[in-house]
Amino acid sequence: MTSDVPFEQPSFDFDLFFSAYWRKRPLYVPGGAKELLGRVWTDDDFDAALAGARADGTEVKERPGEVTFIEQVSRFDTDLHDRADRLAGVFGAPQAWFDAIRTCARSGIGAHFDHSDNFVLQQNGTKEWTLASSQHLDRQDVVRRMMNHPGVGAHELPVDDSVRFTVGPGDLLYIPLLWLHSGVSRGDSLSVSLVCPAVSLQAAVLPLLAQVLRARGVGHQPVPALHTGLSPQQRAEATAALARATRAFLERMSDDVLADAVLALQHRRLTEESARPATDTA
């Protein structure tokens, strides 16, 4: 894991971050948490959010006396919610949120990889992090993770090709998309993580394609109803007719007119998104 770009920087510079680190390599910034979070998030804040999550019926992952994890804690903290919305625009994500984890003993959640870019913002205590490049992942694991298959993500870290960070109070650690990582607290600790989920090409294109098809009436024909009154021959004929219509419908997907319409809609949406402020995180 060699590069002329260091893993550590004295401050979080957006231009440098996007050119040298974004989805390329980790970044550790001592004292950098406030540059994204804007303030210190305290145990009292955690307790208030925890009460809100439990009152809402949200599942809280917990090992009593060891660790408590609140996914999307920004749902229960207005300031975090507003900041996550602003940062989603900064990092080009359709949405973003904060998670929070508090430990009361030496503990961690095991090595894994995420289909998101994550910014660990340590609030108190210290965690030992080990990271490794996504090159150690099998392609099918990446495919299944990006397609949101359940039960995908846990993965051992390589023995001899990883990088380690000691992240203390107020520090920032950026974990790139699909990088393997494991964090172990030394004892009592509190951290929040900004999560910027990646979007698969399929998820980005299919809704636009459906919108174009609907607007042009492509595939409007009612399909045969395979009711119980059909004879075996009629059922076979209806099934064959449906197959022919389906093939014709799928062949329309490569139509240049439809493709151009999808691309035009995509360009319009990307243009609207790029008009949002790029680094307004105040």
C-alpha positions in Angstrom: 0.0 0.0 0.0 2.4 2.6 -1.3 1.8 6.2 -2.4 3.5 9.6 -2.2 0.3 11.0 -0.6 0.5 10.7 3.3 -2.4 9.2 5.2 -2.4 12.1 7.7 -3.0 15.8 7.1 -3.0 18.7 9.6 -6.5 19.9 8.5 -9.4 18.9 6.4 -9.0 20.7 3.0 -11.8 19.9 0.7 -9.8 20.5 -2.5 -7.0 18.2 -1.4 -9.5 15.7 0.0 -11.4 15.3 -3.3 -8.2 15.2 -5.5 -6.1 12.9 -3.4 -8.3 10.9 -1.0 -11.9 10.5 -2.1 -12.5 6.8 -2.8 -8.8 6.4 -3.2 -7.2 6.1 0.3 -7.9 6.8 4.0 -7.3 10.2 5.6 -6.6 10.8 9.2 -6.9 14.4 10.5 -6.0 15.0 14.2 -8.5 17.3 15.7 -10.5 17.3 12.4 -13.8 16.1 13.7 -15.2 19.6 14.3 -14.4 20.5 10.7 -17.4 18.3 9.6 -19.4 18.1 12.8 -19.2 21.8 13.8 -19.3 21.0 17.5 -18.6 18.3 20.2 -21.4 15.7 20.4 -21.6 14.6 24.1 -22.8 11.7 26.1 -25.9 13.8 27.0 -26.6 14.1 23.3 -26.2 10.4 22.9 -28.6 9.7 25.8 -31.2 12.1 24.4 -30.9 10.4 20.9 -31.1 6.9 22.5 -34.3 7.9 24.4 -35.7 9.2 21.1 -34.8 6.0 19.2 -36.3 3.7 21.9 -39.5 5.8 22.1 -39.8 5.6 18.3 -39.4 1.8 18.4 -36.2 1.9 16.4 -33.9 -1.1 17.0 -30.8 -0.2 18.9 -27.9 -2.7 18.7 -26.5 -3.3 22.1 -24.3 -5.6 24.1 -25.1 -4.5 27.7 -22.1 -3.1 29.5 -20.0 -3.1 26.3 -21.4 -1.2 23.3 -24.5 0.6 22.1 -24.9 1.4 18.4 -27.6 3.8 17.0 -28.0 3.6 13.3 -29.1 6.9 11.7 -28.9 8.7 15.0 -29.4 11.9 13.0 -33.1 11.0 12.9 -33.2 11.9 16.6 -31.0 15.0 16.6 -32.1 18.0 14.6 -28.7 19.5 14.3 -27.1 16.3 13.1 -30.0 15.8 10.7 -29.6 19.3 9.1 -25.8 18.9 8.9 -26.2 15.5 7.2 -28.4 17.0 4.6 -25.9 19.7 3.9 -23.0 17.3 3.7 -24.9 15.0 1.3 -24.7 17.9 -1.2 -21.0 18.4 -0.5 -20.1 14.7 -1.1 -22.5 14.2 -4.0 -24.7 11.6 -2.2 -28.5 11.4 -2.6 -28.7 11.3 1.1 -26.4 11.1 4.2 -26.8 10.4 7.8 -24.9 10.0 11.1 -24.5 6.8 13.1 -23.4 6.8 16.7 -21.6 4.3 18.9 -20.7 4.3 22.6 -18.5 1.8 24.3 -18.1 1.0 28.0 -15.3 -1.5 27.6 -12.7 -2.6 25.1 -14.9 -3.7 22.2 -15.5 -3.5 18.5 -18.0 -4.7 15.8 -15.7 -6.9 13.8 -13.9 -6.4 10.4 -16.2 -5.6 7.5 -16.7 -3.4 4.5 -19.5 -1.0 3.6 -21.1 0.3 0.4 -20.6 3.8 1.7 -18.0 6.4 2.3 -17.6 6.9 6.1 -16.2 9.7 8.2 -15.4 8.6 11.8 -15.6 11.6 14.1 -14.3 10.6 17.5 -15.8 12.5 20.4 -14.2 10.9 23.4 -12.1 8.0 24.2 -9.7 6.3 21.8 -10.1 3.7 19.1 -7.6 1.6 17.2 -8.5 1.3 13.6 -7.1 -1.2 11.0 -8.0 -0.6 7.3 -7.2 -2.5 4.1 -7.9 -1.7 0.4 -10.9 -3.0 -1.4 -8.5 -4.9 -3.8 -8.7 -7.7 -1.2 -12.4 -8.3 -1.9 -13.8 -10.9 -4.2 -15.8 -9.3 -7.1 -18.9 -11.2 -6.3 -18.8 -9.9 -2.7 -18.7 -6.3 -4.1 -21.5 -7.0 -6.5 -23.7 -8.5 -3.8 -22.9 -5.6 -1.4 -23.7 -2.9 -3.9 -27.0 -4.8 -4.8 -28.0 -4.7 -1.1 -28.0 -8.5 -0.7 -28.5 -9.4 3.0 -25.7 -10.9 5.1 -22.9 -9.4 3.0 -20.1 -7.3 4.5 -18.2 -9.3 7.2 -14.7 -10.0 5.9 -11.3 -10.8 7.5 -8.5 -8.2 7.2 -5.4 -9.2 5.3 -2.5 -10.1 7.6 0.3 -8.2 5.9 -1.3 -5.4 3.8 -3.2 -3.0 6.1 -2.7 0.4 7.7 -3.4 1.3 11.3 -4.6 4.5 13.0 -5.0 5.5 16.6 -8.0 7.9 16.7 -8.4 10.0 19.8 -10.9 12.7 21.0 -11.7 15.2 18.3 -10.0 13.3 15.5 -11.3 12.5 12.0 -10.8 9.3 10.0 -12.1 8.9 6.5 -12.8 5.3 5.4 -13.2 5.1 1.6 -16.0 3.2 -0.1 -15.6 -0.7 0.1 -12.4 -0.5 2.2 -12.1 -3.2 4.8 -12.0 -1.8 8.4 -12.1 -2.8 12.0 -12.3 -0.4 15.0 -11.6 -1.5 18.6 -12.1 0.9 21.5 -9.5 1.0 24.3 -12.3 1.5 26.8 -15.0 4.1 27.3 -15.6 6.0 24.0 -18.1 7.9 21.9 -18.0 8.5 18.2 -20.3 9.5 15.4 -19.8 8.6 11.8 -21.0 10.4 8.7 -22.3 7.8 6.3 -22.5 8.7 2.5 -24.0 5.7 0.8 -22.9 4.9 -2.7 -25.4 4.4 -5.5 -25.2 1.5 -8.0 -25.5 2.2 -11.7 -28.6 0.1 -11.7 -30.3 2.1 -9.0 -29.3 5.3 -10.7 -30.5 4.4 -14.1 -33.6 2.2 -13.7 -35.8 4.9 -12.1 -35.0 7.3 -15.0 -35.7 4.6 -17.6 -39.0 3.8 -15.9 -39.9 7.5 -16.0 -39.1 7.7 -19.7 -41.0 4.5 -20.6 -44.0 5.7 -18.6 -44.0 9.1 -20.3 -43.8 7.5 -23.8 -46.3 4.8 -23.0 -43.9 2.0 -23.8 -45.2 -1.3 -22.5 -48.7 -0.1 -21.8 -50.3 -3.2 -23.2 -52.3 -5.4 -20.8 -50.7 -8.8 -20.4 -52.8 -11.9 -20.9 -54.6 -13.2 -17.8 -53.9 -16.8 -17.3 -57.2 -17.6 -15.7 -58.6 -21.1 -14.9 -61.0 -21.1 -17.9 -58.2 -21.4 -20.4 -57.6 -24.7 -22.1 -54.1 -26.1 -22.1 -53.6 -24.9 -25.7 -55.0 -21.5 -24.9 -52.7 -21.2 -21.9 -49.7 -22.2 -24.0 -50.6 -19.6 -26.7 -51.1 -16.9 -24.1 -47.8 -17.7 -22.5 -46.0 -17.6 -25.8 -47.7 -14.3 -26.7 -46.5 -12.9 -23.4 -42.9 -14.1 -24.1 -42.9 -12.4 -27.5 -44.3 -9.2 -26.1 -41.7 -9.2 -23.3 -38.8 -9.8 -25.8 -40.1 -6.9 -27.9 -40.3 -4.7 -24.8 -36.8 -5.6 -23.8 -35.5 -4.9 -27.3 -36.8 -1.4 -27.0 -34.4 -0.8 -24.1 -31.6 -0.4 -26.7 -33.6 2.1 -28.7 -31.4 5.2 -29.3 -34.4 7.5 -28.8 -35.1 6.1 -25.3 -31.4 6.1 -24.4 -31.1 9.8 -25.4 -34.2 10.6 -23.3 -32.8 8.8 -20.3 -29.4 10.6 -20.7 -31.1 14.0 -21.1 -33.1 13.4 -17.8 -29.9 12.2 -16.1 -28.0 15.3 -17.3 -30.8 17.6 -16.0 -30.8 16.0 -12.6 -27.0 16.1 -12.3 -27.1 19.8 -13.3 -29.6 20.6 -10.6 -27.5 18.7 -8.0 -24.3 20.5 -9.1 -26.0 23.8 -8.4 -26.1 23.1 -4.7 -23.3 24.7 -2.6 -20.2 22.6 -2.6 -18.6 23.3 0.8 -21.2 25.1 2.9 -21.0 23.0 6.1 -21.5 25.8 8.6 
